[in-house]
Amino acid sequence: MTMNNNFNNIVNQGDRICATLECNGRRLASVNGSGFASLEAVKRALLEIAGSFAGMAVLTVRNCTSGWRNVSAMATMRRPVLVEQPAAAAAPRMGAQYLIPWAS
């Protein structure tokens, strides 16, 4: 018995897609709906929702309309973008601790 491994997982615009992205046992993102033009569009949507993460993630895409499921691994080294902090304001901040030079 031989299996045909040339099966292409095709996503059409009206197909109902259920997809998740998990990393270290944590669900980073999920989508459930239609309107995706391709499998690549589903992956891009999940990555956009997930935000910045680093490591191996498991991508599960299920096409409920066509009846197929695709599970694949995805590695990324996306690092969080450091946002430049504005200059310190003249007013004291709530919840912050200040050093008092004459008290130390």
C-alpha positions as CSV (number, residue, x, y, z in Angstrom):
1,M,0.0,0.0,0.0
2,T,1.4,3.4,-1.0
3,M,0.3,6.8,0.1
4,N,0.3,9.8,-2.2
5,N,2.4,12.5,-0.5
6,N,1.8,15.0,-3.3
7,F,-1.4,16.2,-1.8
8,N,-1.5,20.0,-1.7
9,N,-3.3,21.7,1.1
10,I,-5.2,24.4,-0.8
11,V,-7.0,27.2,0.9
12,N,-9.8,29.0,-1.0
13,Q,-11.3,32.3,-0.1
14,G,-14.6,30.8,1.2
15,D,-13.1,27.9,3.2
16,R,-13.6,27.9,7.0
17,I,-10.1,27.8,8.6
18,C,-9.3,26.9,12.2
19,A,-5.6,27.5,13.0
20,T,-3.4,27.8,16.1
21,L,0.2,28.7,16.9
22,E,1.7,27.2,20.1
23,C,5.1,27.7,21.6
24,N,6.3,25.8,24.8
25,G,2.8,24.5,25.4
26,R,1.3,28.0,25.3
27,R,-1.2,29.2,22.7
28,L,0.2,32.3,21.2
29,A,-2.5,32.9,18.6
30,S,-5.6,31.4,17.0
31,V,-7.9,32.2,14.1
32,N,-11.2,30.8,13.2
33,G,-13.0,32.1,10.1
34,S,-12.8,32.4,6.4
35,G,-11.5,35.0,3.9
36,F,-7.9,33.6,3.7
37,A,-6.6,33.5,0.1
38,S,-3.8,31.0,0.8
39,L,-2.1,28.9,3.5
40,E,0.6,31.6,3.6
41,A,-2.0,34.2,4.5
42,V,-3.1,32.1,7.4
43,K,0.5,31.8,8.7
44,R,1.0,35.6,8.3
45,A,-2.2,36.3,10.3
46,L,-1.1,34.0,13.1
47,L,2.4,35.6,13.3
48,E,0.9,39.0,13.4
49,I,-1.4,38.1,16.3
50,A,1.3,36.2,18.1
51,G,3.7,39.2,18.2
52,S,7.3,38.7,19.2
53,F,8.5,35.3,20.4
54,A,11.6,33.3,20.0
55,G,11.9,29.5,19.6
56,M,10.1,26.6,18.1
57,A,6.3,26.8,17.6
58,V,3.8,24.3,16.3
59,L,1.5,25.6,13.6
60,T,-1.8,23.7,13.2
61,V,-4.1,24.6,10.3
62,R,-7.4,22.8,9.7
63,N,-9.5,23.5,6.7
64,C,-13.0,22.5,7.9
65,T,-14.5,22.9,4.4
66,S,-12.1,20.6,2.6
67,G,-11.5,18.3,5.5
68,W,-7.7,18.4,5.8
69,R,-5.3,19.3,8.6
70,N,-1.7,20.4,8.4
71,V,0.6,20.4,11.4
72,S,4.1,21.9,11.0
73,A,6.9,23.3,13.0
74,M,8.1,26.9,12.7
75,A,11.3,28.3,14.1
76,T,11.8,32.0,14.7
77,M,14.3,34.3,16.2
78,R,12.1,37.3,16.4
79,R,13.3,39.6,19.1
80,P,11.2,42.2,20.8
81,V,11.7,45.7,19.5
82,L,13.1,48.0,22.1
83,V,11.2,51.2,22.2
84,E,13.2,54.4,23.0
85,Q,12.1,55.8,26.3
86,P,11.2,59.5,26.4
87,A,13.2,61.9,28.6
88,A,12.2,61.8,32.3
89,A,9.3,64.1,33.0
90,A,9.6,66.8,35.7
91,A,6.7,65.3,37.7
92,P,7.4,62.2,39.8
93,R,6.0,58.9,38.4
94,M,3.6,56.8,40.3
95,G,4.9,53.5,41.6
96,A,8.6,54.3,41.0
97,Q,11.3,54.4,43.7
98,Y,13.7,57.4,43.8
99,L,17.1,57.6,45.4
100,I,17.5,60.4,47.8
101,P,21.2,61.4,47.8
102,W,21.3,62.9,51.4
103,A,19.5,59.8,52.9
104,S,21.9,57.2,51.7
